[in-house]
Amino acid sequence: MKDKIKRFFIDKKELLVFIAVVVVVFATVITIASLALSDTPVQGDDPTQTPDDPVVNPGDDDDEPNNPVVEPKSKFMVPVSGEYEVVRIFFDSSLSDEELVSAIIFTGSYMIESKGISYAKSDNSVFDVCSIYDGKVTSVEEDELNGVCVTIQHADDVVSIYSSLSNVNVKVNDTVKVGQVIGKASTSLMDVETGVHVHLEVLVNDKYVNPTTVFGKELSEVQVNK
């Protein structure tokens, strides 16, 4: 009987020790798991960034200067928009006999060499005349033979002259832009044969040049043909 009672207490003691060990192991596992979870960074967070650190977006750099926007430079253009015809060409001694006919202006009593180009519409209608480049209006005069003439001074000693105009809407000292309408084409007593037209002359360094040599070029590219 005594052996049974003794055995009972021994078994109970071993059970309590076993339970205690289980509790300690369980507590240890819970503690380790809690520490591991607390050290795991939240997705998208930078573990090296403190709450007071500023947020920097990738690619943002205020110290780098913005790339400057380079605007295309203006180029000389014909004084007419849409469809047109060249009814008078620039006189050049190298022209053929057939071409010279279009380079000589017959006024009715005498002939003169064309110092520019005349433009017209195929139906002889009135049309807008535009400035061939940026510049400043230096003269607006009405000539008995050439109609109203407008002179525009461009930079680098380049000048354009428009004759046989009407309804001119610019005045002296006005600043004009390339392609801006300056008046309407009309007729002139100087060149009745060409009907409604505008006659354009271009001077570079006080020398007349063929206007076709400046069209499509920037101001720095315009040179006198020598």
DOMAR-242105 format. One line per 2 residues: number of its first residue (from 1); their letters; for each residue x, y, z of N, C-alpha, C. Coordinates in steps of 0.1 Angstrom, whole numbers, plus 5000, padded with zeros to 4 digits. Layout:
<nodes>
NUM> A> X,Y,Z,X,Y,Z,X,Y,Z | ... .
</nodes>
This chain:
<nodes>
1> MK> 5008,4988,5000,5000,5000,5000,5009,5012,5000 | 5019,5012,5008,5028,5024,5009,5035,5026,4996 .
3> DK> 5038,5014,4989,5045,5016,4976,5036,5022,4966 | 5024,5019,4966,5014,5025,4956,5013,5040,4958 .
5> IK> 5012,5044,4972,5011,5058,4975,5023,5066,4970 | 5035,5059,4973,5047,5066,4969,5048,5067,4954 .
7> RF> 5044,5057,4948,5045,5057,4933,5035,5068,4927 | 5024,5070,4933,5014,5080,4929,5020,5094,4929 .
9> FI> 5027,5097,4941,5033,5111,4942,5045,5113,4932 | 5052,5102,4929,5063,5103,4920,5058,5106,4906 .
11> DK> 5047,5098,4902,5041,5101,4889,5035,5115,4888 | 5029,5120,4898,5023,5133,4898,5034,5144,4896 .
13> KE> 5045,5142,4903,5056,5151,4903,5062,5152,4889 | 5063,5140,4882,5069,5140,4869,5059,5147,4859 .
15> LL> 5046,5145,4862,5036,5152,4853,5037,5167,4854 | 5039,5172,4866,5040,5186,4868,5052,5192,4862 .
17> VF> 5063,5184,4863,5076,5189,4856,5074,5189,4841 | 5067,5179,4836,5065,5179,4821,5056,5191,4817 .
19> IA> 5046,5194,4825,5037,5205,4821,5045,5218,4822 | 5053,5219,4832,5061,5231,4833,5071,5233,4821 .
21> VV> 5077,5222,4817,5086,5223,4805,5078,5227,4793 | 5066,5221,4791,5058,5225,4780,5055,5240,4780 .
23> VV> 5051,5245,4792,5047,5259,4793,5059,5268,4789 | 5071,5265,4794,5083,5273,4791,5086,5273,4776 .
25> VF> 5085,5261,4770,5088,5260,4756,5078,5268,4748 | 5065,5267,4751,5055,5275,4744,5057,5290,4746 .
27> AT> 5060,5294,4758,5063,5308,4760,5075,5313,4752 | 5085,5305,4751,5097,5308,4743,5094,5310,4729 .
29> VI> 5086,5301,4723,5082,5301,4709,5074,5314,4706 | 5064,5317,4715,5056,5329,4714,5065,5342,4714 .
31> TI> 5074,5342,4723,5083,5354,4724,5091,5356,4711 | 5097,5345,4706,5105,5345,4694,5097,5350,4682 .
33> AS> 5085,5344,4681,5076,5348,4670,5072,5363,4671 | 5070,5368,4683,5066,5382,4684,5078,5391,4680 .
35> LA> 5090,5387,4684,5102,5395,4680,5104,5395,4665 | 5102,5384,4659,5104,5383,4645,5094,5391,4637 .
37> LS> 5081,5391,4642,5071,5399,4635,5073,5414,4637 | 5078,5418,4648,5081,5433,4650,5092,5438,4642 .
39> DT> 5102,5429,4638,5113,5433,4630,5111,5433,4615 | 5099,5427,4611,5096,5426,4596,5091,5439,4591 .
41> PV> 5098,5446,4582,5093,5459,4577,5080,5457,4569 | 5071,5468,4569,5059,5468,4562,5062,5469,4547 .
43> QG> 5056,5462,4538,5059,5463,4524,5058,5477,4519 | 5068,5481,4512,5068,5495,4506,5075,5505,4515 .
45> DD> 5078,5501,4528,5085,5510,4537,5100,5508,4536 | 5108,5519,4538,5122,5518,4537,5127,5516,4552 .
47> PT> 5133,5504,4556,5136,5502,4570,5147,5512,4575 | 5154,5518,4565,5164,5528,4569,5159,5542,4571 .
49> QT> 5146,5544,4567,5141,5557,4567,5133,5560,4580 | 5136,5570,4587,5129,5573,4599,5117,5582,4596 .
51> PD> 5107,5583,4605,5095,5590,4602,5097,5605,4598 | 5108,5611,4603,5111,5625,4601,5118,5627,4588 .
53> DP> 5123,5616,4581,5130,5618,4569,5121,5622,4558 | 5125,5632,4549,5116,5636,4538,5115,5625,4528 .
55> VV> 5104,5624,4521,5102,5614,4511,5107,5620,4498 | 5116,5613,4491,5122,5617,4479,5117,5608,4468 .
57> NP> 5111,5614,4458,5106,5607,4446,5118,5604,4437 | 5118,5592,4431,5129,5589,4422,5129,5598,4410 .
59> GD> 5140,5603,4406,5141,5611,4394,5139,5626,4397 | 5135,5630,4409,5133,5644,4413,5147,5649,4417 .
61> DD> 5151,5660,4411,5164,5666,4415,5162,5681,4412 | 5159,5688,4423,5157,5703,4421,5170,5710,4418 .
63> DE> 5181,5703,4420,5194,5710,4418,5197,5710,4403 | 5192,5701,4395,5195,5700,4381,5186,5710,4373 .
65> PN> 5193,5718,4365,5185,5728,4357,5176,5721,4347 | 5164,5727,4344,5155,5722,4334,5161,5724,4320 .
67> NP> 5159,5714,4311,5164,5715,4298,5157,5727,4291 | 5164,5736,4286,5158,5748,4279,5151,5744,4266 .
69> VV> 5139,5750,4264,5132,5747,4251,5137,5756,4240 | 5142,5749,4230,5148,5757,4219,5138,5759,4208 .
71> EP> 5134,5771,4206,5124,5774,4196,5130,5775,4182 | 5123,5769,4172,5129,5770,4159,5130,5784,4154 .
73> KS> 5141,5787,4147,5144,5800,4142,5135,5803,4129 | 5131,5815,4128,5123,5819,4116,5131,5818,4103 .
75> KF> 5123,5815,4093,5129,5814,4079,5122,5823,4070 | 5129,5828,4060,5122,5836,4050,5112,5828,4042 .
77> MV> 5101,5834,4038,5090,5828,4031,5085,5836,4020 | 5078,5830,4010,5072,5838,3999,5061,5847,4005 .
79> PV> 5058,5858,3998,5048,5867,4004,5034,5863,4001 | 5032,5852,3996,5019,5847,3992,5016,5834,3998 .
81> SG> 5003,5832,4003,4999,5818,4008,4990,5812,3998 | 4990,5798,3998,4981,5791,3989,4988,5790,3975 .
83> EY> 4979,5788,3965,4984,5787,3952,4987,5800,3946 | 4998,5801,3938,5001,5813,3931,5009,5810,3919 .
85> EV> 5012,5821,3911,5020,5820,3899,5031,5831,3899 | 5042,5828,3894,5053,5838,3892,5051,5844,3878 .
87> VR> 5047,5856,3878,5045,5863,3865,5056,5872,3861 | 5066,5874,3870,5077,5883,3866,5089,5877,3874 .
89> IF> 5100,5875,3868,5112,5869,3875,5123,5880,3876 | 5133,5876,3884,5144,5885,3887,5154,5885,3875 .
91> FD> 5158,5897,3870,5166,5898,3859,5180,5893,3862 | 5185,5885,3853,5199,5880,3854,5204,5878,3840 .
93> SS> 5216,5883,3837,5222,5882,3824,5224,5868,3819 | 5224,5859,3828,5226,5845,3824,5214,5838,3820 .
95> LS> 5202,5845,3820,5190,5839,3816,5189,5836,3801 | 5181,5826,3797,5179,5824,3783,5171,5835,3777 .
97> DE> 5170,5835,3764,5162,5845,3757,5148,5844,3761 | 5143,5832,3762,5129,5829,3766,5126,5834,3780 .
99> EL> 5136,5832,3789,5134,5836,3803,5135,5851,3804 | 5143,5857,3796,5145,5872,3797,5132,5879,3794 .
101> VS> 5123,5873,3787,5110,5880,3784,5102,5882,3797 | 5104,5873,3806,5097,5874,3819,5105,5883,3829 .
103> AI> 5117,5886,3825,5125,5894,3834,5126,5909,3830 | 5119,5912,3819,5119,5926,3814,5105,5932,3816 .
105> IF> 5104,5943,3822,5091,5950,3823,5089,5961,3812 | 5079,5959,3804,5076,5969,3794,5065,5978,3798 .
107> TG> 5069,5990,3801,5059,6000,3806,5050,6006,3796 | 5053,6003,3783,5045,6010,3772,5053,6019,3765 .
109> SY> 5063,6026,3771,5071,6035,3764,5086,6031,3766 | 5090,6023,3775,5103,6019,3777,5104,6006,3785 .
111> MI> 5115,5999,3785,5117,5986,3791,5127,5988,3803 | 5124,5981,3814,5133,5981,3825,5135,5967,3830 .
113> ES> 5147,5964,3836,5150,5951,3842,5143,5949,3855 | 5137,5937,3857,5130,5934,3869,5140,5932,3880 .
115> KG> 5139,5939,3891,5148,5938,3903,5142,5929,3913 | 5131,5922,3910,5124,5913,3920,5116,5903,3913 .
117> IS> 5106,5898,3920,5097,5888,3915,5083,5893,3917 | 5074,5890,3907,5060,5893,3909,5052,5881,3910 .
119> YA> 5042,5881,3919,5033,5869,3922,5019,5873,3919 | 5011,5863,3914,4997,5866,3911,4990,5853,3912 .
121> KS> 4976,5854,3912,4968,5842,3912,4964,5839,3898 | 4961,5826,3895,4958,5822,3882,4945,5828,3877 .
123> DN> 4936,5832,3886,4923,5838,3882,4923,5853,3883 | 4935,5859,3885,4937,5873,3886,4929,5880,3897 .
125> SV> 4927,5872,3908,4920,5877,3919,4929,5884,3929 | 4923,5892,3938,4930,5899,3949,4934,5889,3960 .
127> FD> 4945,5890,3966,4950,5881,3976,4958,5889,3987 | 4959,5882,3998,4967,5888,4009,4982,5888,4006 .
129> VC> 4989,5898,4010,5004,5899,4008,5010,5898,4022 | 5020,5890,4025,5025,5888,4038,5040,5892,4039 .
131> SI> 5044,5896,4050,5058,5899,4052,5067,5886,4051 | 5078,5887,4044,5086,5875,4042,5095,5872,4054 .
133> YD> 5095,5881,4064,5104,5878,4076,5100,5889,4087 | 5105,5886,4099,5103,5896,4110,5110,5909,4106 .
135> GK> 5105,5920,4110,5111,5932,4108,5103,5944,4112 | 5108,5956,4108,5101,5969,4111,5098,5977,4099 .
137> VT> 5086,5982,4098,5082,5990,4087,5089,6003,4087 | 5096,6006,4076,5103,6019,4076,5097,6029,4066 .
139> SV> 5088,6023,4057,5082,6033,4047,5069,6027,4042 | 5059,6036,4040,5047,6032,4034,5044,6044,4025 .
141> EE> 5045,6042,4012,5044,6053,4002,5035,6049,3990 | 5027,6059,3985,5019,6056,3974,5026,6062,3961 .
143> DE> 5029,6053,3952,5036,6057,3940,5026,6057,3928 | 5028,6067,3919,5018,6068,3908,5019,6057,3899 .
145> LN> 5031,6051,3897,5032,6040,3888,5032,6026,3895 | 5037,6025,3907,5039,6012,3914,5028,6009,3924 .
147> GV> 5019,6019,3926,5008,6017,3936,5014,6019,3950 | 5008,6014,3960,5013,6016,3974,5025,6006,3976 .
149> CV> 5036,6012,3981,5048,6004,3984,5052,6004,3998 | 5055,5992,4004,5058,5991,4018,5073,5985,4019 .
151> TI> 5081,5992,4027,5094,5988,4029,5096,5983,4043 | 5102,5971,4045,5104,5965,4058,5119,5962,4060 .
153> QH> 5124,5968,4071,5138,5966,4074,5140,5953,4083 | 5147,5944,4079,5150,5932,4087,5164,5934,4093 .
155> AD> 5169,5925,4101,5182,5925,4107,5193,5922,4097 | 5205,5925,4101,5217,5922,4092,5216,5928,4078 .
157> DV> 5211,5940,4078,5211,5948,4065,5203,5941,4054 | 5192,5935,4058,5183,5928,4048,5170,5937,4048 .
159> VS> 5166,5940,4035,5154,5948,4034,5145,5942,4023 | 5132,5942,4026,5122,5938,4016,5113,5949,4012 .
161> IY> 5110,5950,3999,5101,5960,3994,5089,5954,3986 | 5077,5958,3989,5065,5952,3984,5058,5963,3976 .
163> SS> 5056,5962,3963,5049,5972,3956,5036,5966,3949 | 5028,5975,3943,5015,5972,3937,5006,5967,3948 .
165> LS> 5005,5974,3959,4996,5970,3970,4984,5980,3971 | 4974,5975,3978,4962,5983,3982,4958,5978,3996 .
167> NV> 4949,5986,4002,4944,5982,4016,4956,5979,4025 | 4966,5986,4025,4977,5984,4034,4973,5986,4049 .
169> NV> 4976,5976,4058,4972,5978,4072,4984,5979,4081 | 4995,5984,4076,5006,5986,4085,5011,6001,4083 .
171> KV> 5018,6006,4093,5023,6020,4092,5038,6020,4096 | 5044,6031,4093,5058,6033,4097,5060,6030,4112 .
173> ND> 5071,6023,4115,5076,6019,4128,5068,6007,4134 | 5058,6002,4126,5052,5990,4131,5062,5978,4130 .
175> TV> 5061,5969,4140,5069,5957,4140,5060,5946,4135 | 5066,5939,4125,5058,5928,4119,5065,5914,4120 .
177> KV> 5057,5904,4119,5063,5890,4120,5062,5883,4107 | 5070,5873,4105,5070,5866,4093,5057,5860,4090 .
179> GQ> 5051,5861,4079,5038,5856,4075,5026,5866,4079 | 5029,5877,4085,5019,5887,4089,5014,5894,4076 .
181> VI> 5001,5895,4075,4995,5902,4063,4997,5917,4064 | 5003,5923,4054,5005,5937,4054,4997,5945,4044 .
183> GK> 4990,5938,4035,4981,5945,4026,4975,5935,4016 | 4969,5941,4005,4963,5933,3994,4971,5935,3981 .
185> AS> 4971,5925,3973,4977,5927,3960,4968,5935,3951 | 4974,5943,3942,4966,5952,3933,4972,5953,3920 .
187> TS> 4968,5962,3912,4974,5965,3899,4983,5977,3899 | 4992,5978,3889,5000,5990,3888,5002,5994,3874 .
189> LM> 5004,6007,3872,5007,6012,3859,5021,6008,3854 | 5030,6005,3863,5043,6001,3859,5043,5988,3852 .
191> DV> 5034,5978,3856,5034,5965,3850,5020,5961,3848 | 5013,5967,3839,4999,5964,3836,4997,5949,3831 .
193> ET> 5007,5944,3824,5006,5931,3818,5004,5920,3828 | 5009,5922,3841,5008,5911,3851,4995,5911,3859 .
195> GV> 4986,5921,3856,4973,5922,3863,4974,5924,3878 | 4966,5917,3886,4966,5919,3900,4978,5911,3905 .
197> HV> 4988,5918,3912,5000,5911,3916,5007,5919,3927 | 5017,5913,3933,5026,5920,3942,5040,5918,3937 .
199> HL> 5047,5929,3936,5061,5928,3932,5070,5929,3944 | 5079,5919,3946,5087,5918,3958,5102,5920,3954 .
201> EV> 5109,5929,3961,5123,5931,3959,5130,5929,3972 | 5142,5923,3972,5150,5921,3984,5164,5926,3982 .
203> LV> 5168,5934,3992,5182,5940,3992,5189,5934,4004 | 5202,5930,4001,5211,5926,4012,5224,5935,4010 .
205> ND> 5227,5942,4021,5238,5952,4021,5237,5961,4009 | 5224,5966,4007,5221,5976,3997,5222,5971,3982 .
207> KY> 5223,5958,3981,5223,5952,3967,5211,5943,3965 | 5205,5945,3953,5194,5937,3950,5198,5922,3947 .
209> VN> 5190,5913,3953,5193,5899,3952,5180,5892,3947 | 5182,5881,3941,5170,5873,3937,5163,5868,3949 .
211> PT> 5150,5871,3951,5143,5867,3963,5143,5852,3966 | 5144,5844,3955,5143,5830,3956,5156,5825,3963 .
213> TV> 5166,5833,3964,5179,5828,3971,5178,5829,3986 | 5167,5836,3991,5166,5838,4005,5155,5829,4011 .
215> FG> 5145,5825,4003,5134,5818,4008,5138,5804,4014 | 5133,5801,4026,5136,5789,4033,5149,5789,4041 .
217> KE> 5155,5801,4041,5167,5803,4049,5165,5811,4062 | 5174,5808,4071,5174,5817,4083,5182,5830,4080 .
219> LS> 5180,5840,4088,5187,5853,4086,5202,5851,4084 | 5208,5843,4093,5223,5842,4092,5227,5835,4080 .
221> EV> 5219,5829,4072,5223,5822,4060,5221,5830,4047 | 5215,5842,4049,5213,5850,4037,5226,5858,4034 .
223> QV> 5230,5856,4022,5242,5863,4017,5241,5868,4003 | 5249,5878,4000,5248,5883,3986,5256,5874,3977 .
225> NK> 5249,5870,3966,5256,5862,3956,5266,5870,3948 | 5279,5866,3949,5290,5873,3943,5295,5866,3930 .
</nodes>
